[in-house]
Amino acid sequence: MALISEGAFVEDSWRRLADEEALPKSGKIIVSLSRLHAALQWLGAGSALGVFVPNTTDPAALVGALPRLSLIAIAFPAFADGRGFSLARLLRRAGFTGELRASGRIVADQYLHAVGCGFDRIEIPDDLAERQGEAQWRAALHARSLSYQRGYGAGGSILEQRRRGAK
């Protein structure tokens, strides 16, 4: 999997554990939603814990764990399945301040929308990274500077700028 941050391919410092793997005592690990409760009890307070969730996850299932989570990776099984975007916005509204990662079949054309929904990084399969290189992701990130919707990325919406100009 390739990891994209601010339009560039970067190294991933997190390790995704399979459900059958033993939980380590430390490190930056990502567990499945089914293992989250056990990982919260097992890991020390100084460990970095992430969770990989389906895009159908109810945000209420994560609210109690949000203060202990450093990363939430949301699955995108297909580029046409946008439920992960909604989940990201709901998690940000619930107060999650850690890294939000879109993981799966995201295409470069969706990058700005993902950032606007609160995603920090995009994780895509290697075959997709070969077809859509770093230059394409960087260009997609800077495709436009304003949007009609308020988001979590830099800059305000067109409406916010109009309101500031009217004062």
C-alpha positions as CSV (number, residue, x, y, z in Angstrom):
1,M,0.0,0.0,0.0
2,A,1.2,3.5,-0.8
3,L,0.6,6.3,1.7
4,I,-0.1,9.9,0.5
5,S,0.3,13.0,2.7
6,E,0.1,16.5,1.4
7,G,0.3,15.3,-2.2
8,A,3.4,13.2,-1.7
9,F,4.1,9.5,-1.2
10,V,5.5,9.0,2.3
11,E,6.8,6.1,4.4
12,D,4.2,4.5,6.8
13,S,5.4,4.3,10.4
14,W,2.4,2.3,11.5
15,R,2.1,-1.4,11.5
16,R,-1.3,-3.0,10.7
17,L,-1.8,-6.2,12.8
18,A,-3.7,-9.1,11.4
19,D,-6.4,-10.4,13.8
20,E,-4.4,-13.6,14.6
21,E,-1.2,-11.6,15.5
22,A,-0.3,-11.1,19.1
23,L,-0.5,-7.6,20.4
24,P,2.9,-6.0,21.1
25,K,3.5,-4.0,24.3
26,S,4.6,-0.9,22.4
27,G,4.8,0.6,19.0
28,K,2.5,2.3,16.5
29,I,-0.1,-0.4,15.7
30,I,-3.4,-0.5,13.9
31,V,-5.9,-3.1,14.9
32,S,-9.3,-4.1,13.5
33,L,-12.5,-2.8,15.2
34,S,-13.1,-6.2,16.6
35,R,-9.8,-6.1,18.5
36,L,-10.0,-2.5,19.7
37,H,-11.3,-3.2,23.2
38,A,-8.6,-5.8,23.9
39,A,-5.9,-3.5,22.5
40,L,-7.1,-0.6,24.7
41,Q,-6.7,-2.8,27.8
42,W,-3.4,-4.4,26.7
43,L,-1.4,-1.4,25.6
44,G,0.1,1.1,27.9
45,A,-0.9,4.7,27.9
46,G,2.3,5.7,26.0
47,S,1.6,3.4,23.0
48,A,0.2,4.8,19.8
49,L,-3.0,2.9,18.8
50,G,-4.9,3.0,15.6
51,V,-8.0,1.2,14.4
52,F,-9.1,0.1,11.0
53,V,-12.9,0.4,10.6
54,P,-15.4,-0.4,7.8
55,N,-17.1,2.6,6.2
56,T,-20.4,1.4,7.7
57,T,-19.2,1.9,11.3
58,D,-21.4,3.8,13.7
59,P,-19.3,6.7,15.1
60,A,-20.9,6.1,18.5
61,A,-19.0,2.8,18.6
62,L,-15.7,4.8,18.7
63,V,-16.6,7.8,20.8
64,G,-15.5,6.3,24.1
65,A,-12.1,5.3,22.6
66,L,-11.4,8.6,20.8
67,P,-9.1,10.0,23.5
68,R,-6.9,7.0,23.3
69,L,-6.7,6.7,19.5
70,S,-4.0,8.3,17.6
71,L,-5.2,7.1,14.1
72,I,-8.4,5.9,12.6
73,A,-8.2,4.3,9.1
74,I,-11.5,4.1,7.3
75,A,-12.0,1.5,4.6
76,F,-12.9,2.5,1.0
77,P,-13.8,-0.7,-0.8
78,A,-14.6,1.1,-4.0
79,F,-14.0,4.6,-5.3
80,A,-17.8,5.0,-5.9
81,D,-18.6,4.2,-2.2
82,G,-18.5,7.5,-0.4
83,R,-19.8,6.5,3.0
84,G,-16.2,6.8,4.4
85,F,-16.3,10.6,3.7
86,S,-19.4,10.9,5.9
87,L,-17.9,8.9,8.6
88,A,-14.8,11.1,8.6
89,R,-16.8,14.2,9.0
90,L,-18.8,12.7,11.9
91,L,-15.6,11.6,13.7
92,R,-14.1,15.1,13.4
93,R,-17.4,16.6,14.7
94,A,-17.2,14.1,17.6
95,G,-13.9,15.6,18.6
96,F,-11.3,13.2,17.1
97,T,-8.1,15.2,16.6
98,G,-5.7,12.3,15.6
99,E,-4.8,11.1,12.1
100,L,-7.7,10.2,9.9
101,R,-6.7,7.9,7.0
102,A,-8.7,6.9,4.0
103,S,-7.7,3.4,3.1
104,G,-8.6,1.7,-0.2
105,R,-9.7,2.5,-3.7
106,I,-9.6,6.3,-3.6
107,V,-8.6,8.1,-6.8
108,A,-6.7,11.4,-7.1
109,D,-9.9,13.2,-8.2
110,Q,-11.3,12.6,-4.7
111,Y,-8.3,13.9,-2.9
112,L,-9.6,17.5,-2.2
113,H,-12.9,16.2,-1.0
114,A,-11.2,13.7,1.3
115,V,-9.1,16.6,2.8
116,G,-12.2,18.7,3.2
117,C,-13.9,15.9,5.1
118,G,-11.1,15.7,7.6
119,F,-8.7,13.1,6.2
120,D,-5.0,13.7,6.8
121,R,-3.6,10.8,4.7
122,I,-4.7,8.5,1.9
123,E,-3.6,4.9,1.7
124,I,-4.1,3.3,-1.8
125,P,-3.2,-0.1,-3.2
126,D,0.1,-0.4,-5.1
127,D,-1.6,-1.0,-8.4
128,L,-3.4,2.3,-8.1
129,A,-0.3,4.1,-7.1
130,E,1.4,2.9,-10.3
131,R,-1.4,4.3,-12.4
132,Q,-1.7,7.6,-10.5
133,G,1.7,8.8,-9.5
134,E,2.8,11.4,-7.0
135,A,2.6,14.2,-9.5
136,Q,-1.1,13.4,-10.2
137,W,-1.9,13.5,-6.4
138,R,0.0,16.7,-5.9
139,A,-1.8,18.3,-8.8
140,A,-5.2,17.1,-7.5
141,L,-4.5,18.7,-4.1
142,H,-3.9,22.1,-5.7
143,A,-6.6,21.8,-8.3
144,R,-8.6,24.6,-6.7
145,S,-8.3,26.9,-3.7
146,L,-11.9,27.5,-2.8
147,S,-15.0,25.3,-2.3
148,Y,-18.6,25.9,-1.6
149,Q,-18.6,23.6,1.4
150,R,-16.9,24.3,4.7
151,G,-14.3,21.7,5.4
152,Y,-11.4,20.7,7.5
153,G,-8.7,21.7,5.0
154,A,-6.9,25.0,4.8
155,G,-8.9,28.0,3.8
156,G,-12.6,28.8,4.1
157,S,-15.5,28.3,1.9
158,I,-16.6,30.8,-0.8
159,L,-19.5,31.8,1.4
160,E,-17.2,32.5,4.3
161,Q,-15.0,34.7,2.1
162,R,-18.0,36.6,0.8
163,R,-19.2,37.3,4.3
164,R,-15.8,38.6,5.4
165,G,-15.6,40.8,2.4
166,A,-19.1,42.3,3.2
167,K,-18.0,43.5,6.6
